[in-house]
Amino acid sequence: MNATEPHLPTPRPVYVAGRAEQSEQTLSVYHPYDGNEIATVCVPSDEQVERAVAAAAAATHPFRTTPAHVRAAALDHVSRSLAARADEVAEMITAENGKPLKWAIVEVSRCVSTFRWAAEEARRFSGELQRLDTDPSAEGRMAVVRRVARGPVLGIAPFNFPLNLVAHKIAPAIAAGAPIIAKPAPRTPLSALLLGELLAQTDLPEGAFSVLAVGNEQTIELVQDPRLPVVSFTGSGPVGWSIMDSAPRKQVVLELGGNGAAVVCADWPELDFAAKRIATFGNYQAGQSCIAVQRVLVDKAVADRFVPKLLDAVNALRSGDPHDPEVEVGPLVDEAAAERVESWVNEAVSAGGKLLAGGKRDGASVSPTVLSEVPHDSKVWAEEVFGPVLVVSVTDGLDDAFDQVNDSQYGLQAGVFTRDVQVAFRARAELDVGGVIVGDVPSFRADQMPYGGVKGSGWGREGIRSAMNDLTEERIMVLTGLEL
């Protein structure tokens, strides 16, 4: 953090209880590809953070009872505004995050849909009627069952999807009538602050939202603040579990890491398709996605034909300047992340793994990499590499493949390339993951579906309606003396 320098543009404001504010301290944002400073943003003071929390707490009941059309209209406004400014917003994502422009455009499109679905859910979040006269003691009684916001939410988002993962904190909270304090990653705050700008143009009540680019120390204090009874975190496992441990009486939702497996079964006829999908989604976002393909489990019956196709598809990917619309693989978020990935690859090779492609680093960029015969205790196999690395393992049938998928501390999603419906249902039953994608990579996600993992991959679910359930609790009203 540094004092604002005179030659720089006015720092991007924070949003405190729905209003844009400047602050004395600022944070510089740098382009991962070339290291140039692209913007400065305001870092809120302790006093501003306190006002944001106090306003969220004060807004708890008023926001719960805000008419659905007000919340839906605000969400619709954000969706339409993002669509109208899609090119500008995509360039912003690429500048702060380094992801190729083609993937930034996809992220904006997804975020447009995320807010639109949230607006739809806000309109139909009505509850249900439950007749109680199924028992003689409750004749003439009916229960009105509704879900009510637990209270203000602290939403902590990561750097890898700086727009849409912030949206998955903000949009369901507003749809459910829960005040939200959104905390973006310090390296990628610009997209989140843009969402604050758009929300500030709506009629949401004071305190319904704040967007605060705070540091780690302030974040710990927010996690432990009793006025924020819900914490929704997306990021690394160690940080996520430490949040849960430090706030044992809170509702904590964790979307953590993975080491996504793609299983290529012996019956799969379209090996070219599987190879291209795995190559693309092992390297999109430079592998910085918790559902990027990392482990490739290919049946020995097709391995000799599949692996060369995979290498051809990986080598055909274009790397370089992420602002080039033809580039598919950009830099990692910073050079330290690239150095870590490089060290993990070198460690695997030193332990006996074979380097089939890539493995080279240039600054913050790592060339798309394929390894095979890697010991299963190597970091590139057992941990979340979060980089453009694929590890191939040849399997001896389905039992072996599914055992290898499950032999992991993670359990987010898995992809199973099969045309056999029996295999598909067996995968759903046996794989210890939150989602099984049949006929495609584990990287598929529709933003309206339940999304989350088991084991070390998290607790709770995203996806607009699923997230709204996590942010709310059931309450009932029983009506008496009715003729049913």
Secondary structure in CASP SS format (residue, H / E / C, confidence):
PFRMAT SS
TARGET T0000
AUTHOR 0000-0000-0000
METHOD secondary structure of the structure
MODEL  1
M C 1.00
N E 1.00
A E 1.00
T C 1.00
E C 1.00
P C 1.00
H C 1.00
L C 1.00
P C 1.00
T C 1.00
P C 1.00
R E 1.00
P C 1.00
V E 1.00
Y E 1.00
V E 1.00
A C 1.00
G C 1.00
R E 1.00
A E 1.00
E E 1.00
Q C 1.00
S C 1.00
E C 1.00
Q E 1.00
T E 1.00
L E 1.00
S E 1.00
V E 1.00
Y E 1.00
H C 1.00
P C 1.00
Y C 1.00
D C 1.00
G C 1.00
N C 1.00
E E 1.00
I E 1.00
A E 1.00
T E 1.00
V E 1.00
C E 1.00
V E 1.00
P C 1.00
S C 1.00
D H 1.00
E H 1.00
Q H 1.00
V H 1.00
E H 1.00
R H 1.00
A H 1.00
V H 1.00
A H 1.00
A H 1.00
A H 1.00
A H 1.00
A H 1.00
A C 1.00
T H 1.00
H H 1.00
P H 1.00
F H 1.00
R H 1.00
T C 1.00
T C 1.00
P C 1.00
A H 1.00
H H 1.00
V H 1.00
R H 1.00
A H 1.00
A H 1.00
A H 1.00
L H 1.00
D H 1.00
H H 1.00
V H 1.00
S H 1.00
R H 1.00
S H 1.00
L H 1.00
A H 1.00
A H 1.00
R C 1.00
A H 1.00
D H 1.00
E H 1.00
V H 1.00
A H 1.00
E H 1.00
M H 1.00
I H 1.00
T H 1.00
A H 1.00
E H 1.00
N H 1.00
G C 1.00
K C 1.00
P C 1.00
L H 1.00
K H 1.00
W H 1.00
A H 1.00
I H 1.00
V H 1.00
E H 1.00
V H 1.00
S H 1.00
R H 1.00
C H 1.00
V H 1.00
S H 1.00
T H 1.00
F H 1.00
R H 1.00
W H 1.00
A H 1.00
A H 1.00
E H 1.00
E H 1.00
A H 1.00
R H 1.00
R H 1.00
F C 1.00
S C 1.00
G C 1.00
E E 1.00
L E 1.00
Q E 1.00
R E 1.00
L C 1.00
D C 1.00
T C 1.00
D C 1.00
P H 1.00
S H 1.00
A H 1.00
E C 1.00
G C 1.00
R C 1.00
M E 1.00
A E 1.00
V E 1.00
V E 1.00
R E 1.00
R E 1.00
V E 1.00
A E 1.00
R C 1.00
G C 1.00
P C 1.00
V E 1.00
L E 1.00
G E 1.00
I E 1.00
A C 1.00
P C 1.00
F C 1.00
N C 1.00
F C 1.00
P C 1.00
L C 1.00
N H 1.00
L H 1.00
V H 1.00
A H 1.00
H H 1.00
K H 1.00
I H 1.00
A H 1.00
P H 1.00
A H 1.00
I H 1.00
A H 1.00
A H 1.00
G C 1.00
A C 1.00
P C 1.00
I E 1.00
I E 1.00
A E 1.00
K E 1.00
P C 1.00
A C 1.00
P C 1.00
R C 1.00
T C 1.00
P C 1.00
L H 1.00
S H 1.00
A H 1.00
L H 1.00
L H 1.00
L H 1.00
G H 1.00
E H 1.00
L H 1.00
L H 1.00
A C 1.00
Q C 1.00
T C 1.00
D C 1.00
L C 1.00
P C 1.00
E C 1.00
G C 1.00
A C 1.00
F E 1.00
S E 1.00
V E 1.00
L C 1.00
A C 1.00
V C 1.00
G C 1.00
N H 1.00
E H 1.00
Q H 1.00
T H 1.00
I H 1.00
E H 1.00
L H 1.00
V H 1.00
Q H 1.00
D C 1.00
P C 1.00
R C 1.00
L C 1.00
P C 1.00
V E 1.00
V E 1.00
S E 1.00
F E 1.00
T E 1.00
G C 1.00
S C 1.00
G H 1.00
P H 1.00
V H 1.00
G H 1.00
W H 1.00
S H 1.00
I H 1.00
M H 1.00
D H 1.00
S H 1.00
A C 1.00
P C 1.00
R C 1.00
K C 1.00
Q E 1.00
V E 1.00
V E 1.00
L E 1.00
E E 1.00
L C 1.00
G C 1.00
G C 1.00
N C 1.00
G E 1.00
A E 1.00
A E 1.00
V E 1.00
V E 1.00
C C 1.00
A C 1.00
D C 1.00
W C 1.00
P C 1.00
E C 1.00
L H 1.00
D H 1.00
F H 1.00
A H 1.00
A H 1.00
K H 1.00
R H 1.00
I H 1.00
A H 1.00
T H 1.00
F H 1.00
G H 1.00
N H 1.00
Y H 1.00
Q H 1.00
A H 1.00
G H 1.00
Q C 1.00
S C 1.00
C C 1.00
I C 1.00
A C 1.00
V E 1.00
Q E 1.00
R E 1.00
V E 1.00
L E 1.00
V E 1.00
D E 1.00
K H 1.00
A H 1.00
V H 1.00
A H 1.00
D H 1.00
R H 1.00
F H 1.00
V H 1.00
P H 1.00
K H 1.00
L H 1.00
L H 1.00
D H 1.00
A H 1.00
V H 1.00
N H 1.00
A C 1.00
L C 1.00
R C 1.00
S E 1.00
G C 1.00
D C 1.00
P C 1.00
H C 1.00
D C 1.00
P C 1.00
E C 1.00
V C 1.00
E C 1.00
V E 1.00
G C 1.00
P C 1.00
L C 1.00
V C 1.00
D C 1.00
E H 1.00
A H 1.00
A H 1.00
A H 1.00
E H 1.00
R H 1.00
V H 1.00
E H 1.00
S H 1.00
W H 1.00
V H 1.00
N H 1.00
E H 1.00
A H 1.00
V H 1.00
S H 1.00
A C 1.00
G C 1.00
G C 1.00
K E 1.00
L E 1.00
L E 1.00
A E 1.00
G C 1.00
G C 1.00
K C 1.00
R E 1.00
D E 1.00
G C 1.00
A C 1.00
S E 1.00
V E 1.00
S C 1.00
P C 1.00
T E 1.00
V E 1.00
L E 1.00
S E 1.00
E C 1.00
V C 1.00
P C 1.00
H C 1.00
D C 1.00
S C 1.00
K H 1.00
V H 1.00
W H 1.00
A H 1.00
E C 1.00
E C 1.00
V C 1.00
F C 1.00
G C 1.00
P C 1.00
V E 1.00
L E 1.00
V E 1.00
V E 1.00
S E 1.00
V E 1.00
T E 1.00
D C 1.00
G H 1.00
L H 1.00
D H 1.00
D H 1.00
A H 1.00
F H 1.00
D H 1.00
Q H 1.00
V H 1.00
N H 1.00
D C 1.00
S C 1.00
Q C 1.00
Y E 1.00
G E 1.00
L C 1.00
Q E 1.00
A E 1.00
G E 1.00
V E 1.00
F E 1.00
T C 1.00
R C 1.00
D C 1.00
V H 1.00
Q H 1.00
V H 1.00
A H 1.00
F H 1.00
R H 1.00
A H 1.00
R H 1.00
A H 1.00
E H 1.00
L C 1.00
D C 1.00
V C 1.00
G C 1.00
G E 1.00
V E 1.00
I E 1.00
V E 1.00
G C 1.00
D C 1.00
V C 1.00
P C 1.00
S C 1.00
F C 1.00
R C 1.00
A C 1.00
D C 1.00
Q C 1.00
M C 1.00
P C 1.00
Y E 1.00
G C 1.00
G C 1.00
V E 1.00
K E 1.00
G C 1.00
S C 1.00
G E 1.00
W E 1.00
G C 1.00
R C 1.00
E E 1.00
G C 1.00
I H 1.00
R H 1.00
S H 1.00
A H 1.00
M H 1.00
N H 1.00
D H 1.00
L H 1.00
T E 1.00
E E 1.00
E E 1.00
R E 1.00
I E 1.00
M E 1.00
V E 1.00
L E 1.00
T C 1.00
G C 1.00
L C 1.00
E C 1.00
L C 1.00
END
